[in-house]
Amino acid sequence: MATSKFFTLKEAKLNNNCPECYSNDGLQLTFKQKFTENALYKAITNETSHEMFCANCNTDIFPVRWTDDIEQVVAYHERAVQPKPKSIKLKSLAWILIVVDAMLLTFVILVATGVITF
């Protein structure tokens, strides 16, 4: 069973006014990247997301509520964030399956060509 999680790439504290409580010292912008894991491999994908949270009023700030100033700051930070490159790491079970398949394929080829006879 595959599980997908997001890990934090970058957190930035913003000085913009919160659209809910109008405080200018509580906005936090978080960029995250998707990480997938199952029995055969671990993978980092290219999918990224961002979230904004106000620590003063304890509210998630969704893009619908953003002002033009907040959108400009988010766009700036979006250009500055460097996502990790897409990668896949095979686990032990995957390597075992690959080796067993290779050995089985070699055996079938040797039997088919007549090198091994019964």
N, C-alpha and C positions, 0 to 999 in steps of 0.2 A: 504494500500500500504506500503510495507516494505521499509525501508531506511537503507542502510549500510554506515557506516562511519568508519574511522580509527582515534583512539586517540593516542596521543604520550605517549609512555612508557619511553623512554630515549633519550636524546640528548647528543652527545659526540663531542667535538672539537678535530680534528685530527691534528697532526704535520707533516703528510706526505706531499709530494709534489703533487700538483694538476696536473693531466695528461694533462690538457688544458693550464693553464697559468704558471705552475711550481712554483707557490707560495707555501710556506709551512706553512701559518698561516690562510688559509681561508676555509679548508675542514670541513664540518659539517655532522655528521652521525646521522640519526634519525631512531629510531625503533618505529613502530606503531602496534597496535592491533585492530582487527575488532570488531565493535559494531553494532548490528542490532536492529532496533526498528520498531514495527508495532502497530496496534490498540490493540492487545491482550497482548503483552509482550515486554520486553527489554532483550537483551541477549548479553553477551560478549562471543565471540568465541575463539577458540585456534589459529586462523589464525593470523600470524604476518607478517610484511613486513619491509623492511629497504630502506632508501633513502640516497643518498649522494649529497651534494650541495656545491659548491664553492662560498663563499661570495665575493671573489675578482673579479672573472670573471663572476659572476652571471649565472653559468651553472649547470645543473643537471649532475652528473657524473654517468653514467650507468655501470653495472658490466663488460661490454665488455672492457671498458677503464681502469679498475683497474690494477695496477701493483701487483707484488707478495707481496710487503710490505703492500700495502693497503689491500689486501685479508687477510693477517695474522692479521692485526689490526682489521678488521671487524669480523673475526672469534673469536678473543679474546673478543670483545665487545658483540658478539652474545651469547657466553657462559655466560657472566656476567649479561645479561639482564634477569629479572624475570618477565615473563608475568603474568597478573592477571589470577586467575583461571576461568575456564569456568563457567558461571552462567546464570540463567534465572530468571527474576522477572516478575510476572504476574501483569497486570494493572487491574483497577477497572472493566472494561468491561468483562475481562476474569473471574474474581471472580463472577460477576453477572450471567454470563452464566453457570458457574459450579453450583451455588446455585439453579438456576431455573431448570436446568437439574436434579439435585438431588431431588428436590421437585416433579417434574413431574414423575420421576422414582418411587419414593415412592408412589405417588398417583396411578400409574398404578398397582404396586404390591398389594396395599391394595384393589383395585377394583378386580383384578384377584383372590385374595384369598378369597374374599367375606366379608372382614371386612367392607367395604363401599359398600352399595347397593343403587341402584336408583329405 
